[in-house]
Amino acid sequence: MAWSLIGKDFVPPDIHGKVTGRAKYAEDFRAEGMVFARLLTSSVPHATITNIDAAEALAMDGVLGIITADDEGLGALLANEPKFVGDPILALAARDETTAQDAIDRIKLDFAPLPFTVDPLESLYPGGPDGRANGTNIGGGRTGIQPRRVKWTARDFAAVEEGQLPMGEAAIEWAFGDLDAGFAAADLVIDESFVTQGNSHHSMEPRTTMAYWRNGKCYVHSGSQSLTAALPGIANQLGVGLDDFVYINEYCGGGFGSKGTAS
């Protein structure tokens, strides 16, 4: 790779399709008889949905129905407890895109606000707000990945003021050696706190997927940064074996890491 590309002038194989407009993205595909879905997402950072009134939307001509987290197998995709602004709550299907969006705008939600935080350190303090009802974060270890309620003690935080690395409970199991000896043997020690801004992944291509069944196989058109990473996860979520799943990904209009897996 280094000898063939670095320092060389070359034409990326997908550039002609992109600059001429011939490249087809997931949004460009259509199938006979297809319907269009739109998501209703959360406008609040953390809440419990107490009521969904979709009567007006369902009465509209061209609206086919809705699905929510209460429908079997959809708890991982839709939320009755949205945990961030934009968390999908329900999906609505209609015969055309305009009707689907108009119907989404007519659905009324009642929700009970829950505590939230935008500072992960704040959630670690005793009595600090939790980001989810069943814990502060997702942790991993010998028992697998699961929600956990991790809180540090006042002593853990006091260690920071004393110039020590805080050793409170960790979300993910890890181990460390003799830190004091390591610092003592170091030629240079830099003691500083680093904070980076959070950036959302706003690619030019929207997140769009088309799916249909044909001859016993499920076909999915989407835009992903990795076919091999996305394919098994999508098939698993759909409950479809890999032999009966066809994933078509011609072009990806940007992803920045957000379109790498099925999640």
C-alpha positions as CSV (number, residue, x, y, z in Angstrom):
1,M,0.0,0.0,0.0
2,A,2.8,2.5,0.9
3,W,4.7,1.9,-2.3
4,S,1.6,2.0,-4.6
5,L,-0.3,5.0,-3.2
6,I,1.6,7.3,-0.9
7,G,3.2,10.1,-2.9
8,K,1.5,9.0,-6.1
9,D,-1.2,10.7,-8.2
10,F,-4.1,8.3,-8.6
11,V,-7.8,8.4,-9.3
12,P,-10.1,6.8,-6.7
13,P,-12.2,4.2,-8.4
14,D,-15.5,5.7,-7.2
15,I,-14.8,9.3,-8.2
16,H,-16.3,9.2,-11.7
17,G,-19.7,8.0,-10.5
18,K,-19.8,10.7,-7.8
19,V,-18.8,13.7,-9.9
20,T,-21.1,12.7,-12.8
21,G,-24.1,11.9,-10.6
22,R,-24.2,8.3,-11.7
23,A,-23.5,6.9,-8.3
24,K,-26.5,5.4,-6.7
25,Y,-27.0,5.7,-2.9
26,A,-29.5,3.9,-0.8
27,E,-32.0,6.8,-1.2
28,D,-31.9,6.3,-5.0
29,F,-33.3,2.8,-5.1
30,R,-36.9,1.9,-5.4
31,A,-38.9,-1.4,-5.3
32,E,-42.3,-2.2,-6.7
33,G,-45.0,-1.5,-4.1
34,M,-42.7,-0.1,-1.5
35,V,-43.9,2.0,1.3
36,F,-42.0,4.8,3.2
37,A,-41.2,5.0,6.9
38,R,-40.4,7.9,9.1
39,L,-39.2,8.0,12.7
40,L,-40.6,10.0,15.6
41,T,-37.6,10.9,17.8
42,S,-37.3,12.3,21.3
43,S,-37.2,16.0,21.8
44,V,-35.9,15.6,25.4
45,P,-32.7,14.0,26.7
46,H,-34.2,11.5,29.1
47,A,-37.8,10.5,29.8
48,T,-40.3,7.8,30.1
49,I,-43.0,7.7,27.4
50,T,-46.4,7.5,29.2
51,N,-48.8,7.8,26.3
52,I,-48.7,7.8,22.5
53,D,-51.7,9.3,20.7
54,A,-51.5,8.3,17.1
55,A,-55.2,8.3,16.3
56,E,-55.1,11.4,14.1
57,A,-52.1,10.1,12.1
58,L,-53.6,6.6,11.7
59,A,-56.8,8.1,10.3
60,M,-55.0,9.8,7.4
61,D,-55.4,8.4,3.9
62,G,-52.3,6.5,2.9
63,V,-51.0,5.8,6.4
64,L,-50.5,2.0,7.0
65,G,-49.5,1.8,10.6
66,I,-47.0,2.4,13.4
67,I,-44.6,0.2,15.4
68,T,-43.2,1.0,18.8
69,A,-40.9,-0.5,21.4
70,D,-43.8,-2.5,22.7
71,D,-43.9,-4.5,19.5
72,E,-42.1,-7.9,19.7
73,G,-38.4,-7.7,18.9
74,L,-38.2,-3.9,18.6
75,G,-37.0,-3.0,22.1
76,A,-33.5,-2.6,20.9
77,L,-34.4,-0.3,18.0
78,L,-37.2,1.9,19.5
79,A,-37.4,3.3,23.0
80,N,-40.0,3.8,25.7
81,E,-37.2,5.4,27.7
82,P,-35.4,7.7,25.3
83,K,-31.9,8.5,26.6
84,F,-30.9,11.3,24.3
85,V,-32.5,14.0,22.0
86,G,-33.2,12.2,18.7
87,D,-33.6,8.7,20.2
88,P,-36.2,6.9,18.0
89,I,-39.5,6.3,19.8
90,L,-41.7,4.9,17.0
91,A,-41.8,4.4,13.2
92,L,-44.7,5.1,10.9
93,A,-45.3,3.6,7.4
94,A,-47.2,5.3,4.6
95,R,-47.6,5.1,0.9
96,D,-45.5,8.1,0.1
97,E,-42.8,10.2,1.9
98,T,-44.9,13.4,2.3
99,T,-47.8,11.5,3.9
100,A,-45.4,9.7,6.3
101,Q,-43.8,13.0,7.4
102,D,-47.2,14.8,7.8
103,A,-48.5,11.9,9.8
104,I,-45.5,11.9,12.1
105,D,-46.1,15.6,12.9
106,R,-49.7,14.7,14.1
107,I,-48.6,12.2,16.7
108,K,-48.8,13.4,20.3
109,L,-46.6,12.1,23.0
110,D,-46.9,12.4,26.8
111,F,-43.7,11.8,28.7
112,A,-42.4,12.0,32.3
113,P,-39.0,13.7,32.4
114,L,-36.1,11.8,34.0
115,P,-32.7,13.1,35.4
116,F,-30.0,13.5,32.8
117,T,-26.5,14.8,32.6
118,V,-24.2,16.0,29.8
119,D,-21.1,15.6,32.0
120,P,-20.0,12.0,32.6
121,L,-18.1,13.1,35.8
122,E,-21.3,14.5,37.2
123,S,-23.0,11.1,37.0
124,L,-20.2,9.5,38.9
125,Y,-20.7,11.7,42.0
126,P,-22.7,10.1,44.9
127,G,-26.3,11.1,44.2
128,G,-25.4,12.3,40.7
129,P,-28.0,11.9,38.0
130,D,-28.1,8.7,36.0
131,G,-28.2,8.7,32.2
132,R,-30.6,5.7,32.2
133,A,-33.1,4.2,34.6
134,N,-31.1,1.0,35.1
135,G,-27.7,2.5,35.5
136,T,-25.2,5.2,34.6
137,N,-23.4,3.5,31.7
138,I,-22.8,0.3,29.8
139,G,-19.9,-1.7,31.2
140,G,-18.2,-4.9,30.2
141,G,-16.4,-7.7,32.0
142,R,-16.5,-11.4,32.7
143,T,-20.3,-11.3,32.9
144,G,-20.6,-9.6,29.5
145,I,-21.8,-6.1,28.5
146,Q,-24.7,-4.8,30.6
147,P,-26.0,-1.6,32.2
148,R,-24.4,-0.8,35.4
149,R,-24.8,1.9,38.1
150,V,-21.3,3.2,38.8
151,K,-20.7,5.8,41.5
152,W,-17.4,7.0,42.9
153,T,-17.0,7.9,46.6
154,A,-16.0,11.3,47.9
155,R,-12.6,9.8,48.6
156,D,-12.2,8.8,45.0
157,F,-12.7,12.4,43.9
158,A,-10.5,13.8,46.6
159,A,-7.6,11.8,45.1
160,V,-7.9,14.0,42.0
161,E,-7.4,17.1,44.1
162,E,-4.3,15.5,45.7
163,G,-2.8,14.9,42.3
164,Q,-3.5,11.2,42.2
165,L,-5.2,9.1,39.5
166,P,-8.7,8.3,40.7
167,M,-9.2,4.6,41.2
168,G,-13.0,4.4,41.7
169,E,-15.1,1.6,40.3
170,A,-14.5,1.2,36.6
171,A,-17.3,0.5,34.0
172,I,-15.0,-1.9,32.2
173,E,-12.7,-4.4,34.0
174,W,-9.0,-3.4,33.8
175,A,-5.8,-3.8,35.6
176,F,-2.7,-1.6,36.3
177,G,0.7,-2.0,37.7
178,D,2.8,0.1,40.2
179,L,1.8,3.6,39.1
180,D,4.0,5.4,41.7
181,A,7.0,3.5,40.5
182,G,6.3,4.2,36.9
183,F,6.0,8.0,37.6
184,A,9.1,7.9,39.7
185,A,11.1,6.3,36.9
186,A,9.7,8.6,34.1
187,D,12.0,11.2,32.6
188,L,9.1,13.6,32.1
189,V,5.6,13.7,33.7
190,I,2.9,15.9,32.3
191,D,0.0,16.5,34.6
192,E,-3.0,18.0,32.8
193,S,-6.7,17.5,32.1
194,F,-7.8,17.2,28.5
195,V,-11.3,17.9,27.2
196,T,-12.4,17.6,23.6
197,Q,-15.6,18.8,22.2
198,G,-18.3,16.4,21.2
199,N,-19.0,16.4,17.5
200,S,-22.1,14.7,15.9
201,H,-21.6,12.8,12.7
202,H,-23.5,14.9,10.1
203,S,-22.7,13.3,6.8
204,M,-24.1,14.6,3.5
205,E,-25.9,11.3,2.8
206,P,-28.8,10.8,5.3
207,R,-29.4,7.5,7.0
208,T,-31.6,5.7,4.5
209,T,-32.4,2.0,4.1
210,M,-34.6,0.1,1.7
211,A,-35.5,-3.5,2.4
212,Y,-37.7,-6.1,0.7
213,W,-38.3,-9.8,0.4
214,R,-37.8,-11.7,-2.8
215,N,-37.8,-15.5,-3.3
216,G,-37.4,-16.1,0.4
217,K,-34.4,-13.8,0.8
218,C,-34.3,-10.4,2.5
219,Y,-32.6,-7.7,0.4
220,V,-31.3,-4.5,2.1
221,H,-29.9,-1.4,0.4
222,S,-28.0,0.9,2.7
223,G,-24.9,3.0,3.0
224,S,-22.2,1.6,5.2
225,Q,-18.5,2.1,5.7
226,S,-18.0,-1.6,6.1
227,L,-20.0,-4.4,4.5
228,T,-18.4,-7.1,6.6
229,A,-19.0,-5.2,9.9
230,A,-22.6,-4.2,9.2
231,L,-23.9,-7.4,7.5
232,P,-24.0,-9.9,10.4
233,G,-25.4,-7.3,12.8
234,I,-28.3,-6.3,10.5
235,A,-29.1,-10.0,9.8
236,N,-29.2,-10.8,13.5
237,Q,-31.5,-7.9,14.3
238,L,-33.9,-9.0,11.5
239,G,-33.7,-12.6,12.6
240,V,-32.5,-13.7,9.1
241,G,-29.8,-16.2,8.5
242,L,-26.8,-15.1,6.5
243,D,-27.7,-17.5,3.6
244,D,-31.0,-15.7,3.3
245,F,-29.7,-12.1,3.6
246,V,-28.5,-9.9,0.7
247,Y,-26.8,-6.6,1.7
248,I,-26.3,-4.1,-1.1
249,N,-24.0,-1.2,-0.4
250,E,-22.9,0.6,-3.6
251,Y,-21.8,4.0,-2.2
252,C,-21.5,5.6,1.2
253,G,-22.0,9.4,1.3
254,G,-19.8,10.0,4.4
255,G,-20.0,8.4,7.8
256,F,-17.0,9.4,9.9
257,G,-17.3,6.2,11.9
258,S,-21.0,6.4,12.4
259,K,-21.9,4.0,9.6
260,G,-19.5,1.2,10.4
261,T,-21.8,-1.3,12.2
262,A,-25.5,-2.3,12.4
263,S,-26.0,-0.1,15.5
